[in-house]
């Protein structure tokens, strides 16, 4: 299996032509039928997405490269199981996320090192609670003052803060606030409920804001 995968040449002009002429569903159908050039075209089309998503979650180039290879080996092995009921990218993200999560959970530093208990006063519902107390909410990361700030020091602090997030929360944060996936798509990718996704995202945002509070308020 791994030997077959290793000989794929994504730079082959015939492969590139296949990639251009066939749409995604045609490539998948041909790859399922054993057409190696069609499978190579799928790799060529999605390898950047897989690598950079892996890098954002793993925060490590070597692990991202390993995850890239592991993911397309998994895709090669499981492509016939893809039934088309979800988007191909959703199915692909789920494989990448699972590989990242398995790698992350093997690291003790990701296990129960940070408490993300929900602070008092923060609620999932943007409306006031039944008691009449206004609920505090956390806006999308891209709506925060961090957007557009180019300070290297701040970027380094943000990267370190994201690394401190437990892997389960980090994956949700990356999918929602960096990759721009909806709560529904994120739930499908991670096989979670939508409320669970929203809860993890909210706690991740709160934690990151606390880590960067000095810069957010200055």
N, C-alpha and C positions, 0 to 999 in steps of 0.2 A: 504494500500500500504506500508506504512512505517513499519507496524507490520510484513508483509511478508518479507520485506527486512531484518529486524532485526534478524530473526531466522536463517538466512543463516550461516552455519558453514563451513568456508573455510578450516578448519583443518581436516574435515572428510576424512578418507582414500578413500572412494568411490569417493568423489569429486576429490581428488588428482589423482586417477586412471583415471577418466574421463578426467581430464586436460592433462594427459600424452598421452592418447590413441587417442584423437580426435584433429584434426587440428582446426584452428580458424574458418574456414567456417562451419565445422560440428558443432562446439559448438554454433555458432550463429544461425544456422538453428534449432538446438534442443531447444535453449533458446527461440527462436521466437515461437516455438510450445508449450511452457509452461513447459519445463523441467527445474525445479529449480536447479538440480544438474549441468546442463550445464551452467546456468547463474552464479551459484556460482563459477564454474571453470573459467569463464571469469573474475569475480571479483578477484579471486585469482591470475590470470595471469597479470592483469593490475593495481592492486591497488597501487603498489609501484610507477609505472610511474605517476599515477594520483596524488598521495600524494606529491611526490617530485616536480612535475611541479607546483602544487598549492602552495607549500611552497616557491618556487623560485619567484613566481609572488606576492603572498600575503605577503611574508616576515613575517609571523606570524603563529605559530604552531596551535593555536586554529582555526584560519580561514582556514588553510589548512585542518584540520580535518573536519571542517564543509563542506568545498568544496568537500572533498572526499565522504562524505555521500550524499550530494546533487547530485553529479555527478552520482553515481550509482543508486540513486532513479530515476533520469532523464533517465538513460540508460534503466532501468527496464520498465519505462513507454513508452519510445520511440523506443525501439529496433526494433519493427515491421516496423518503418519508415526507417530504414537503408536499402538502396537498393543495396549496394555493388558496386556502381559506383566509390566510392573513397575507399581508404584504411580504415579499421576499426579504426586504430589508429588516422587517420586524423579526422574522425567523432568524436572519443572520445576526442581528443585534443580540438575540437571546442566546445564541451559541457563544458569541464573544463574551457577553456578560457572565455566562456560566463559567467559562474558562478563567476569567479574571477573578470571579468570586472564589473559585476553588484554590487559585494561587494565593489570594489574599487571606483566606481562612487558615491556610497552613502556617501563616506567620503569627507568632504569639503577640507581636506588637499591635495587631489589628483586633485582638480578642479582649473585649471588656476593659480596654485601657481608658476609655472616655465615657463618661455618663452623659447621655443625651436625653435625660428626663425632661419633659416639657415644662418650661418655666411657667409660674403662675401668671395668668392673665393672657396667655396666648392660646388661641382657639382656632379650630379648622373653619368654623363658620364665620364668614365675614360680617354677618349681621350681628346685632346685639344679642346677648344671651337672654334667655327667658327672664332672668332676674332684672334685666334692664341695664346691666353693666356692659359698656362698650367693649367689644372684643378687639384686642390688638392683633394685627395681622402682619405678615412678613411679605413684602412685595417681591416680584420676580427679581433675580439677581441682576438681570440686564437692565433693570430700571433704577438701579442704585447708583450713587455717585462714583462707584468704582469704574463704571463704564467710561472709557476714554482716558483714564489715568495711565500714564505710560512710565511712571517711576519704576525703575528696576527694583529698588528696595521693596516697594509695595508688592510688586509681582512675586518677588521671592517670598515675602511673608504670606501672601495668599497661597502660593504653592505649598509652603510648609503647613499651613492651616488645613488645606485640603488633604494632605497626607495624613494628618492626625485623625481625620474622620474614619470611623470604622468602615470597613469595605462595603457593607450593605448600604450605608447611608451615602457613602461617596459615589457609588454606582448610580443611585437615584439622582443625586445632585448633578452628576455629569450628564445623564440622559436628559433631564428636564431643563437645567439652566445653561448647559453648555452645548449639548447636541440639539436642543430645541424640540425634543419629543413631547407630545401631549401626555397628560396624566394617564389617559386610557391606553396609549401605545406603550408607555413605560410599564404599566400594569401587565400588559400582554407579554412584553419582553421578559420581565422578571417573574412572571407568574404570581403576581400579588394582586390584592384588591386595590381599587382606586383609592379608598380611604387610607390604606396602608402606605401607598405611594405618597399621598399628600402629607401624611404624618411624618414620614421619614424626611421628606424634602423640607418641611417646615423646621424640623429640629436641626437639620444640617445647616440651613440658612441662619438660624439663631446662633448656632455654635460658631460659624464662620464670622458673623458680625461681632460676636463677643471677642473673638481672637483679634479682629482688626478694629476694635472700637476706637483706639487712639487715633487711627487714620480716618475713620468714618466721621468722627466728631470734630476734627481739627479744621 
